[in-house]
Amino acid sequence: MFKSLREDVDAVFERDPAARSRFEILLCYPGLHATLFHRVSHALWQRNWKLLARFLSQISRFFTGIEIHPGATIGKRFFIDHGMGIVVGETAEIGNDVTLYQGVTLGGVKFRPGKRHPTIEDGVVIGAGAAVLGPFTVGRNARIGSNAVVLKEVAPEVTVVGVPARVTGPRVVTGSEPCFPAYGADIGDTGDPVIRAIDRLCERVSELERKLETREREHDQRSDEPCRRLRAIGDND
């Protein structure tokens, strides 16, 4: 238990530059408080003390604004940054070194017994306001951009953004890449593919407008040529 607590505190240090001391983290980080509450309530849930587990998770929700069902499975070094409004459903499975930002939902879309919520593999970062909905897997080290809505499986090592979420490409790794990708933002990320397509269309329209202006000037010059010749003949006379 204490080893797990130390790992969770160290995870905050590694991923939040605002953290100044372990004592400050223990006192002032509701994400850590929610994680500690969950580890206890999950242990109670596994021992079939389900009502007590739900009651403890409700207390955690009241104090932290973070709702984690005691049936959810959470791995080591879990980090919730800011935290308010996070919802993690009953059958969600979260691996090691996962980071969630405020407003994230790991939810289910079907009313049925069994697996209803997503499986989040190791090293995944989910940005603020993102919703991951359904019983599929988000692959290892994937990044989900803020406010994305993910409705199908995400491959490992990719970044997804948008509504519904689309892959922008593989993660871009550079020598200057920071140790931790805050909010799931990828260095060199080109953004939503729909926005990229619109940008390309705008560039094409601008290019066509420039060509049209050039053709109009050439046409005007050719139209003026007979008049200039007539004036030149008149001047010679």
C-alpha positions in Angstrom: 0.0 0.0 0.0 2.7 2.5 1.0 4.8 1.5 -2.1 1.8 2.1 -4.3 1.3 5.5 -2.6 5.0 6.5 -3.1 4.7 5.5 -6.8 1.6 7.6 -7.3 3.2 10.6 -5.6 6.4 10.2 -7.8 4.1 10.0 -10.9 2.8 13.5 -10.0 6.4 14.8 -9.7 7.3 13.4 -13.1 4.3 14.8 -14.9 3.4 18.1 -13.2 6.0 20.8 -13.2 3.9 22.8 -10.7 4.5 20.1 -8.0 7.1 21.4 -5.5 7.2 18.8 -2.7 5.7 15.5 -1.7 4.0 17.1 1.2 2.3 19.6 -1.1 1.2 16.7 -3.3 -0.3 14.8 -0.4 -2.2 17.8 0.8 -3.3 19.6 -2.4 -3.8 17.1 -5.3 -7.4 15.9 -5.5 -6.4 13.5 -8.2 -4.1 11.7 -5.8 -6.8 11.7 -3.1 -9.3 10.1 -5.5 -6.7 7.5 -6.5 -6.1 6.6 -2.8 -9.9 6.4 -2.1 -10.2 4.2 -5.2 -7.5 1.8 -4.2 -9.3 1.2 -0.8 -12.8 1.0 -2.3 -11.6 -1.4 -5.0 -10.1 -3.7 -2.4 -13.4 -3.7 -0.6 -15.3 -4.3 -3.9 -13.0 -7.4 -4.6 -13.9 -8.7 -1.1 -17.6 -8.4 -2.0 -18.2 -5.5 0.4 -19.8 -3.7 -2.5 -22.1 -1.3 -0.6 -19.3 -0.1 1.6 -17.1 0.3 -1.5 -19.7 2.3 -3.3 -20.3 4.5 -0.3 -16.5 5.2 0.0 -16.3 6.1 -3.7 -19.3 8.4 -3.2 -17.4 10.2 -0.4 -14.4 10.5 -2.7 -16.6 12.0 -5.4 -18.0 14.5 -2.9 -14.5 15.7 -1.8 -12.7 15.5 -5.1 -15.2 15.9 -7.9 -13.9 12.7 -9.4 -16.1 9.7 -9.9 -14.3 6.3 -10.1 -16.5 3.2 -9.8 -14.9 0.8 -7.2 -15.2 -2.0 -9.8 -12.7 -0.3 -12.2 -9.2 -1.6 -12.3 -6.3 0.9 -12.1 -2.6 0.1 -12.5 0.5 1.7 -11.0 1.6 5.3 -11.2 -1.8 6.6 -12.2 -2.0 10.4 -12.5 -5.1 12.5 -12.6 -4.3 16.2 -13.2 -6.8 18.8 -12.1 -9.4 16.1 -12.1 -12.7 17.8 -11.7 -15.5 16.0 -13.7 -13.6 12.8 -14.4 -15.8 9.7 -14.7 -14.4 6.1 -14.8 -17.0 3.3 -15.3 -17.3 0.0 -13.5 -15.7 -2.3 -16.1 -13.0 0.1 -17.1 -9.4 -1.2 -17.0 -6.5 1.2 -16.8 -2.9 0.1 -17.1 0.3 1.5 -15.6 1.6 5.1 -16.1 -1.7 6.4 -17.5 -2.6 10.1 -17.2 -6.1 11.6 -17.3 -7.0 15.3 -17.4 -10.1 17.1 -16.1 -13.4 16.2 -17.7 -12.4 12.8 -19.1 -15.1 10.1 -19.4 -14.3 6.4 -19.7 -17.9 5.3 -20.3 -20.2 2.7 -21.7 -22.8 3.1 -24.4 -24.8 0.0 -24.0 -27.0 -1.3 -21.1 -25.9 -4.9 -20.8 -24.0 -7.1 -18.3 -20.3 -7.8 -18.7 -17.6 -5.6 -20.2 -19.1 -2.1 -21.1 -16.2 0.3 -20.6 -12.8 0.8 -22.3 -9.4 -0.8 -21.6 -6.6 1.8 -21.4 -3.2 0.2 -21.9 0.1 1.4 -20.3 1.4 4.9 -20.9 -1.8 6.4 -22.5 -2.4 10.1 -22.1 -6.0 11.4 -22.4 -6.5 15.1 -22.7 -9.1 17.3 -21.0 -12.7 16.7 -21.9 -12.1 13.6 -24.0 -14.7 10.8 -23.9 -13.7 7.2 -24.6 -17.0 5.3 -24.9 -17.3 1.5 -25.3 -15.7 -1.8 -24.6 -12.6 -1.5 -26.8 -8.9 -1.0 -26.2 -6.8 2.1 -26.4 -3.3 0.9 -27.3 -0.1 1.4 -25.4 1.4 4.9 -25.4 -1.5 6.3 -27.5 -2.5 9.9 -27.0 -6.0 11.2 -27.1 -6.4 15.0 -27.7 -8.6 17.2 -25.6 -12.4 17.0 -26.3 -12.0 14.0 -28.6 -14.8 11.5 -28.7 -13.3 8.0 -29.2 -15.8 5.3 -30.3 -13.5 2.6 -31.6 -10.2 0.9 -30.9 -7.1 3.0 -30.9 -3.8 1.5 -32.1 -0.6 1.8 -30.0 1.7 4.7 -30.4 -0.7 7.0 -32.3 -2.4 10.3 -31.6 -6.2 10.8 -32.2 -8.2 14.0 -32.2 -11.6 15.3 -33.2 -15.2 14.2 -33.1 -15.4 11.4 -33.8 -11.7 10.8 -33.1 -9.4 10.2 -36.1 -5.8 9.2 -36.2 -3.5 12.1 -37.1 -0.5 9.8 -37.6 2.1 8.0 -35.5 3.6 9.8 -32.5 6.4 12.2 -33.5 9.5 11.5 -31.5 12.3 14.0 -31.6 15.4 14.6 -29.6 13.9 17.7 -28.0 10.6 15.9 -27.1 9.6 16.6 -23.5 9.5 13.7 -21.1 5.8 13.9 -20.7 3.2 15.0 -23.4 0.8 17.2 -21.4 -2.9 17.0 -22.5 -1.9 14.4 -25.1 -0.5 17.1 -27.3 2.1 15.6 -29.7 5.2 17.6 -30.8 4.7 18.2 -34.5 1.0 17.2 -34.3 -0.8 18.5 -37.4 -4.2 18.6 -35.7 -7.6 17.4 -36.7 -7.6 15.9 -40.2 -10.8 17.7 -41.1 -9.2 21.0 -40.2 -6.1 20.1 -42.3 -8.4 19.3 -45.3 -10.1 22.7 -44.9 -6.8 24.4 -44.7 -5.7 22.7 -47.9 -8.9 23.8 -49.7 -8.4 27.4 -48.5 -4.8 27.4 -49.8 -6.0 26.0 -53.1 -8.7 28.7 -53.4 -6.1 31.4 -52.7 -3.8 29.9 -55.4 -6.7 29.9 -57.9 -7.6 33.5 -57.1 -4.0 34.6 -57.7 -3.9 32.8 -61.1 -7.3 34.4 -62.0 -6.0 37.9 -61.2 -2.9 37.2 -63.3 -5.0 36.1 -66.3 -7.3 39.1 -65.9 -4.3 41.5 -66.1 -3.0 39.7 -69.1 -6.4 39.8 -70.8 -6.7 43.6 -70.0 -3.3 44.2 -71.5 -4.2 42.3 -74.7 -7.5 44.1 -75.0 -5.7 47.5 -74.8 -3.2 46.6 -77.4 -5.4 47.5 -80.5 -6.2 50.8 -79.0 -2.6 51.6 -78.4 -1.7 50.7 -82.0 -4.5 53.0 -83.3 -3.3 55.8 -81.1 0.2 55.3 -82.3 -0.9 55.4 -86.0 -2.9 58.6 -85.3 0.1 60.2 -83.7 2.3 59.4 -86.7 -0.2 61.0 -89.1 
